[in-house]
């Protein structure tokens, strides 16, 4: 009798779930026949039908929609938020855990699911247990997505797992593991061996949030008003580069002609300073196993070697890249949209250093909120980290240029925040 009753409940739930998916498909089809904002709003309303009684089939639909490039960004964002809400249902959480553990073959979908589970941690810390096995994933972007979630899970086994990962990780994943440990523990240590030594000595007595053992965390946004001479150790603008697949994006618009003075009293244009700083970073920070490329933009974009492809830093590549950077010249307005669109057409990159001195002034759109929305769409399943550098040093009036520095800073800060990066400003 009990078995029959249990079966009846399961069948009823299955029928209800099927009805919800069917109702969604009908509502979605009706929304597709509407135009503009009305159609978008109808699609957003249709998504809610899949959250009324969450189940794996509906959650899988939401996952696919969150990555559907043809949809409005607001609808894609809405699908991901609906997916997060569906994780309140244990059956959906179980499905997500199996998917991120390897059942889902598409890396971009595993990235979104890791992000959703990380968001779910705020309501249910148990979701974090599903992210720990993901640290063994072969796709770095998936591991990085899991690390962002685990950075908020105050459990000693998480710290142990991150310290262990740090011992074997390289490039972007190593940097993300270190940042997750800093956020989780409040500690800052140098090498992986130093992290391991600290944890072996402190694990038994460590308490999360203990003020006496917290160090100053790394700053996500920082402004400097004193320029060191460029190229000193390759860290004047770029600090430590912890990616092994990096793209440098450099603004060469006309506002980069503004003169600026370093602490030793030497005056250069913004562009000359940036060129020397970038050349220093190429020479001093890239190892022979790293891959990189460079993109410059003004009104148009230029790719080093003319290819949307990364190059190994070994051999003569860095020397050739430095010569190309040295030859960069001022070129028109600030086409930020085209620069970022082109950047995301380059496969394999996991980190972008985006340097600019102004606001978008040309391109498919110059509205910063729209550019940010497009970047979210391009980056949805890739997890590329964008670190921004606002090079605002010097007096624009010296060459008759008017600049809104606050607007530029707001945009670059938002671009970094949306994409797990840092924002640095030089004024």
C-alpha positions as CSV (number, residue, x, y, z in Angstrom):
1,X,0.0,0.0,0.0
2,X,2.8,2.4,1.0
3,X,4.7,1.5,-2.2
4,X,1.7,2.2,-4.3
5,X,1.1,5.5,-2.6
6,X,4.8,6.5,-3.1
7,X,4.5,5.6,-6.8
8,X,1.4,7.7,-7.1
9,X,3.1,10.7,-5.6
10,X,6.1,10.3,-7.9
11,X,3.8,9.9,-10.9
12,X,1.8,13.0,-9.9
13,X,5.0,15.0,-9.4
14,X,6.2,13.9,-12.8
15,X,2.9,14.8,-14.5
16,X,3.0,18.2,-12.7
17,X,6.5,18.8,-13.9
18,X,5.7,17.8,-17.4
19,X,2.7,20.2,-17.3
20,X,5.0,23.1,-16.1
21,X,7.4,22.4,-19.0
22,X,4.5,22.2,-21.4
23,X,3.1,25.5,-20.1
24,X,6.5,27.1,-20.4
25,X,6.9,26.0,-24.0
26,X,3.5,27.4,-24.9
27,X,4.2,30.7,-23.2
28,X,7.6,30.9,-24.8
29,X,6.2,30.3,-28.2
30,X,3.7,33.1,-27.7
31,X,6.4,35.4,-26.4
32,X,8.5,34.8,-29.6
33,X,5.6,36.2,-31.7
34,X,5.8,39.5,-29.8
35,X,8.2,42.3,-30.7
36,X,10.8,44.4,-28.7
37,X,10.3,45.0,-25.0
38,X,6.9,43.3,-24.9
39,X,8.5,40.1,-26.3
40,X,11.4,40.3,-23.8
41,X,9.0,40.8,-20.9
42,X,6.9,37.9,-22.0
43,X,9.9,35.7,-22.2
44,X,11.0,36.7,-18.6
45,X,7.5,35.9,-17.4
46,X,7.6,32.5,-19.1
47,X,10.8,31.6,-17.3
48,X,8.9,31.9,-14.0
49,X,6.8,28.9,-15.0
50,X,9.8,26.7,-14.6
51,X,10.4,27.8,-11.1
52,X,6.9,27.2,-9.7
53,X,7.7,23.5,-9.2
54,X,11.4,23.1,-9.9
55,X,12.6,19.8,-11.5
56,X,15.7,18.8,-13.5
57,X,14.1,18.9,-16.9
58,X,13.0,22.5,-16.4
59,X,16.4,23.4,-14.9
60,X,18.2,22.0,-17.9
61,X,16.0,24.2,-20.1
62,X,17.0,27.2,-18.1
63,X,20.7,26.3,-18.3
64,X,20.5,26.1,-22.1
65,X,18.6,29.4,-22.3
66,X,21.2,31.2,-20.1
67,X,23.8,30.5,-22.9
68,X,21.5,31.1,-25.9
69,X,23.5,33.8,-27.8
70,X,20.4,35.0,-29.8
71,X,18.5,36.0,-26.7
72,X,18.4,39.4,-25.1
73,X,21.0,39.6,-22.3
74,X,18.2,40.4,-19.8
75,X,16.5,37.1,-20.7
76,X,19.7,35.2,-20.4
77,X,20.4,36.7,-17.0
78,X,16.8,36.0,-16.0
79,X,17.3,32.3,-17.0
80,X,20.4,32.0,-14.9
81,X,18.7,33.6,-11.9
82,X,15.7,31.3,-12.3
83,X,18.1,28.4,-12.4
84,X,19.6,29.5,-9.1
85,X,16.1,29.6,-7.6
86,X,15.4,26.1,-8.9
87,X,18.4,24.8,-6.9
88,X,16.2,25.1,-3.7
89,X,14.7,21.8,-4.9
90,X,16.8,18.9,-3.7
91,X,16.2,16.9,-7.0
92,X,17.6,19.9,-9.0
93,X,20.6,20.3,-6.7
94,X,21.3,16.6,-7.2
95,X,21.1,17.0,-11.0
96,X,23.4,20.0,-10.9
97,X,25.9,18.1,-8.7
98,X,26.0,15.2,-11.2
99,X,26.4,17.6,-14.1
100,X,29.3,19.5,-12.7
101,X,31.0,16.3,-11.6
102,X,31.3,15.4,-15.3
103,X,27.9,14.2,-16.5
104,X,27.5,17.4,-18.4
105,X,30.1,17.4,-21.2
106,X,30.0,21.0,-22.3
107,X,32.4,23.1,-20.3
108,X,30.5,26.3,-20.7
109,X,27.4,24.7,-19.1
110,X,29.5,23.4,-16.2
111,X,30.8,27.0,-15.7
112,X,27.2,28.3,-15.4
113,X,26.2,25.5,-13.0
114,X,29.3,26.2,-10.8
115,X,28.3,29.9,-10.8
116,X,24.7,29.0,-9.9
117,X,25.8,26.6,-7.1
118,X,28.1,29.3,-5.8
119,X,25.2,31.7,-5.6
120,X,23.1,29.1,-3.9
121,X,25.7,28.9,-1.1
122,X,24.3,32.0,0.4
123,X,21.1,30.2,1.2
124,X,22.4,26.6,1.6
125,X,26.1,26.0,2.4
126,X,25.6,22.3,1.5
127,X,25.7,23.3,-2.2
128,X,29.4,24.0,-1.7
129,X,30.0,20.3,-1.1
130,X,29.1,19.7,-4.8
131,X,31.8,22.2,-5.9
132,X,34.8,20.5,-4.2
133,X,35.0,17.6,-6.7
134,X,35.0,20.2,-9.5
135,X,38.6,21.2,-8.5
136,X,39.7,18.1,-10.4
137,X,38.0,19.2,-13.6
138,X,40.3,19.3,-16.6
139,X,38.9,22.6,-17.9
140,X,40.5,25.6,-16.1
141,X,37.5,27.8,-16.6
142,X,35.3,25.3,-14.8
143,X,37.7,25.1,-11.9
144,X,37.9,28.9,-11.7
145,X,34.1,29.1,-11.6
146,X,34.0,26.6,-8.7
147,X,36.7,28.5,-6.8
148,X,34.6,31.7,-6.9
149,X,31.9,29.9,-5.1
150,X,34.1,28.1,-2.6
151,X,35.7,31.4,-1.6
152,X,32.5,32.0,0.4
153,X,32.3,28.6,2.1
154,X,33.9,28.8,5.6
155,X,34.8,25.2,6.1
156,X,38.2,23.8,7.0
157,X,38.0,21.0,4.4
158,X,37.6,23.8,1.8
159,X,40.8,25.5,2.9
160,X,42.6,22.1,2.8
161,X,41.4,21.5,-0.7
162,X,42.4,24.9,-1.9
163,X,45.9,24.7,-0.3
164,X,46.2,21.3,-2.0
165,X,45.1,22.7,-5.4
166,X,47.6,25.5,-5.0
167,X,50.5,23.0,-4.9
168,X,49.7,21.6,-8.3
169,X,47.9,24.4,-10.2
170,X,49.4,26.8,-12.7
171,X,48.5,30.0,-14.4
172,X,45.0,31.5,-13.9
173,X,43.8,28.6,-11.7
174,X,46.8,29.1,-9.3
175,X,45.9,32.8,-9.1
176,X,42.3,32.1,-8.5
177,X,43.1,29.5,-5.8
178,X,45.3,32.0,-4.0
179,X,42.6,34.8,-4.2
180,X,40.0,32.3,-2.9
181,X,42.2,31.4,0.0
182,X,42.9,35.1,0.8
183,X,39.1,35.8,0.8
184,X,38.3,32.8,2.8
185,X,41.0,33.0,5.5
186,X,42.0,36.7,5.5
187,X,45.7,35.5,5.1
188,X,48.2,36.5,2.5
189,X,51.2,34.3,1.9
190,X,53.7,34.0,-0.9
191,X,54.5,30.7,-2.4
192,X,52.3,27.5,-2.4
193,X,54.8,26.0,0.1
194,X,54.3,28.9,2.4
195,X,50.5,28.5,2.3
196,X,50.9,24.8,3.0
197,X,53.3,25.4,5.9
198,X,50.9,28.0,7.4
199,X,47.9,25.7,7.2
200,X,49.7,22.7,8.7
201,X,50.6,24.8,11.6
202,X,47.2,26.6,12.0
203,X,44.6,24.1,10.9
204,X,43.7,22.8,14.4
205,X,43.3,26.3,16.0
206,X,42.2,28.3,13.0
207,X,38.8,30.2,13.4
208,X,37.1,31.8,10.4
209,X,36.7,35.6,10.9
210,X,39.1,35.9,13.8
211,X,40.3,39.5,13.7
212,X,43.7,38.7,15.2
213,X,44.7,36.5,12.3
214,X,43.3,38.5,9.4
215,X,45.6,40.2,7.0
216,X,44.9,43.1,4.8
217,X,43.1,41.6,1.8
218,X,44.1,42.4,-1.8
219,X,42.4,45.5,-3.1
220,X,39.9,45.0,-6.0
221,X,40.0,48.8,-6.8
222,X,43.1,50.9,-6.3
223,X,44.1,54.4,-7.4
224,X,47.7,55.6,-7.6
225,X,48.7,59.3,-8.0
226,X,52.5,58.8,-8.3
227,X,53.9,57.3,-11.5
228,X,57.0,55.3,-11.3
229,X,59.2,55.3,-14.5
230,X,57.7,52.7,-16.9
231,X,59.1,49.2,-17.4
232,X,60.8,48.8,-14.0
233,X,60.4,45.0,-13.6
234,X,57.4,45.0,-15.9
235,X,55.1,45.8,-12.9
236,X,54.5,49.5,-13.1
237,X,51.0,49.0,-14.7
238,X,50.4,45.3,-14.8
239,X,51.7,44.1,-11.4
240,X,51.9,40.3,-11.2
241,X,50.4,38.5,-14.2
242,X,49.2,35.1,-13.0
243,X,47.7,33.9,-16.2
244,X,49.4,31.7,-18.8
245,X,46.8,32.6,-21.5
246,X,46.6,36.3,-21.5
247,X,45.4,39.1,-23.9
248,X,46.7,42.7,-23.5
249,X,44.2,45.3,-24.9
250,X,45.6,48.8,-25.3
251,X,43.9,52.0,-26.1
252,X,45.6,54.1,-28.7
253,X,42.9,56.7,-29.2
254,X,43.9,60.4,-29.6
255,X,43.4,61.1,-25.9
256,X,46.5,59.0,-25.3
257,X,48.6,62.0,-26.5
258,X,48.0,63.7,-23.1
259,X,51.4,64.3,-21.5
260,X,52.1,62.8,-18.0
261,X,55.1,63.1,-15.7
262,X,56.6,60.4,-13.6
263,X,58.1,60.7,-10.1
264,X,61.6,61.3,-11.6
265,X,60.3,64.3,-13.5
266,X,60.3,62.8,-17.0
267,X,57.4,63.7,-19.2
268,X,56.0,61.4,-21.9
269,X,52.6,61.0,-23.6
270,X,50.2,58.5,-22.1
271,X,50.8,56.2,-25.0
272,X,54.6,56.3,-24.8
273,X,54.4,55.5,-21.1
274,X,52.0,52.6,-21.7
275,X,54.1,51.2,-24.5
276,X,57.2,51.1,-22.3
277,X,55.3,49.6,-19.4
278,X,53.7,46.9,-21.6
279,X,57.1,46.0,-23.2
280,X,58.5,45.6,-19.7
281,X,55.6,43.3,-18.7
282,X,56.1,41.2,-21.9
283,X,59.9,40.8,-21.2
284,X,59.8,40.3,-17.4
285,X,56.6,38.5,-16.6
286,X,55.9,36.0,-19.4
287,X,57.5,32.6,-19.2
288,X,58.3,30.4,-22.2
289,X,55.3,28.2,-21.6
290,X,52.8,31.1,-21.5
291,X,50.6,32.1,-24.4
292,X,49.7,35.7,-25.2
293,X,48.5,38.2,-27.7
294,X,48.0,42.0,-28.0
295,X,45.2,44.0,-29.3
296,X,45.3,47.8,-29.8
297,X,42.2,49.9,-30.5
298,X,41.2,53.4,-31.5
299,X,38.5,53.8,-34.1
300,X,39.5,50.4,-35.3
301,X,41.3,47.4,-33.8
302,X,44.7,45.9,-34.6
303,X,45.8,42.4,-33.6
304,X,49.5,41.6,-33.2
305,X,50.4,39.2,-36.1
306,X,46.9,40.0,-37.5
307,X,45.6,36.8,-36.1
308,X,42.9,36.0,-33.5
309,X,45.2,33.5,-31.9
310,X,47.6,33.3,-28.9
311,X,51.3,32.8,-29.4
312,X,53.8,31.0,-27.2
313,X,56.0,33.4,-25.3
314,X,59.2,31.4,-26.0
315,X,61.7,31.9,-28.9
316,X,61.5,35.3,-30.6
317,X,57.8,36.0,-29.9
318,X,58.3,38.5,-27.1
319,X,61.0,40.4,-29.1
320,X,58.7,40.6,-32.1
321,X,55.7,41.6,-29.9
322,X,57.8,44.3,-28.2
323,X,58.8,45.7,-31.6
324,X,55.1,45.8,-32.7
325,X,54.1,47.6,-29.5
326,X,56.9,50.1,-30.0
327,X,55.4,50.9,-33.4
328,X,51.9,51.7,-32.1
329,X,50.6,55.2,-33.0
330,X,47.6,57.3,-32.1
331,X,44.5,56.2,-34.1
332,X,41.2,57.9,-33.8
333,X,38.4,57.6,-31.2
334,X,37.7,55.0,-28.5
335,X,35.8,52.0,-29.9
336,X,35.5,50.0,-26.8
337,X,32.7,47.8,-28.1
338,X,34.8,46.6,-31.1
339,X,37.8,46.0,-28.9
340,X,36.0,43.8,-26.5
341,X,34.0,42.0,-29.2
342,X,37.2,41.2,-31.0
343,X,38.9,40.1,-27.8
344,X,36.2,37.5,-27.2
345,X,36.7,36.0,-30.7
346,X,40.2,34.9,-29.6
347,X,40.0,31.3,-28.4
348,X,41.7,30.0,-25.2
349,X,42.3,33.3,-23.4
350,X,41.4,33.2,-19.7
351,X,42.5,36.7,-18.7
352,X,42.3,40.1,-20.4
353,X,44.2,43.2,-19.3
354,X,42.1,46.1,-20.6
355,X,43.9,49.4,-20.6
356,X,42.1,52.6,-21.5
357,X,42.1,56.3,-20.7
358,X,38.6,57.4,-21.6
359,X,35.0,56.6,-22.3
360,X,33.6,54.9,-25.3
361,X,33.1,57.4,-28.1
362,X,32.7,55.3,-31.2
363,X,31.3,51.9,-32.2
364,X,28.1,49.8,-32.4
365,X,27.2,51.3,-29.1
366,X,28.9,53.9,-26.8
367,X,26.4,53.3,-23.9
368,X,28.4,51.7,-21.2
369,X,25.6,49.7,-19.7
370,X,25.0,48.1,-23.1
371,X,28.7,47.3,-23.5
372,X,28.7,45.7,-20.1
373,X,25.6,43.6,-21.1
374,X,27.3,42.5,-24.3
375,X,30.4,41.4,-22.4
376,X,28.2,39.4,-20.0
377,X,26.8,37.6,-23.0
378,X,30.2,36.9,-24.6
379,X,31.6,35.8,-21.3
380,X,28.7,33.8,-20.0
381,X,30.2,30.3,-20.3
382,X,33.9,31.2,-20.6
383,X,34.7,32.8,-17.3
384,X,37.4,35.1,-18.7
385,X,38.8,37.4,-16.0
386,X,39.0,41.1,-17.0
387,X,41.4,43.3,-15.2
388,X,41.1,47.0,-16.1
389,X,43.7,49.7,-16.0
390,X,42.5,53.3,-16.2
391,X,45.5,55.4,-17.3
392,X,44.2,58.9,-16.5
393,X,47.5,60.5,-15.6
394,X,48.2,64.0,-16.9
395,X,46.2,67.1,-17.6
396,X,43.8,66.8,-20.6
397,X,43.5,70.5,-20.9
398,X,47.2,70.7,-21.9
399,X,46.2,69.4,-25.3
400,X,42.7,70.8,-25.4
401,X,40.9,67.6,-24.6
402,X,37.9,67.4,-22.2
403,X,37.6,64.1,-20.3
404,X,35.0,62.8,-17.8
405,X,37.4,60.8,-15.6
406,X,34.6,59.8,-13.2
407,X,32.5,58.2,-16.0
408,X,35.6,56.4,-17.3
409,X,36.4,55.1,-13.8
410,X,32.9,54.0,-13.2
411,X,32.8,52.0,-16.4
412,X,36.2,50.3,-16.0
413,X,35.4,49.5,-12.4
414,X,32.1,47.9,-13.4
415,X,33.8,46.0,-16.3
416,X,36.3,44.5,-13.8
417,X,33.7,43.7,-11.1
418,X,31.4,41.9,-13.6
419,X,34.3,39.7,-14.7
420,X,36.1,38.8,-11.5
421,X,38.9,41.2,-12.1
422,X,40.6,44.1,-10.4
423,X,40.5,47.8,-11.4
424,X,43.6,50.0,-11.1
425,X,43.7,53.7,-11.8
426,X,46.6,56.0,-12.4
427,X,45.9,59.7,-12.1
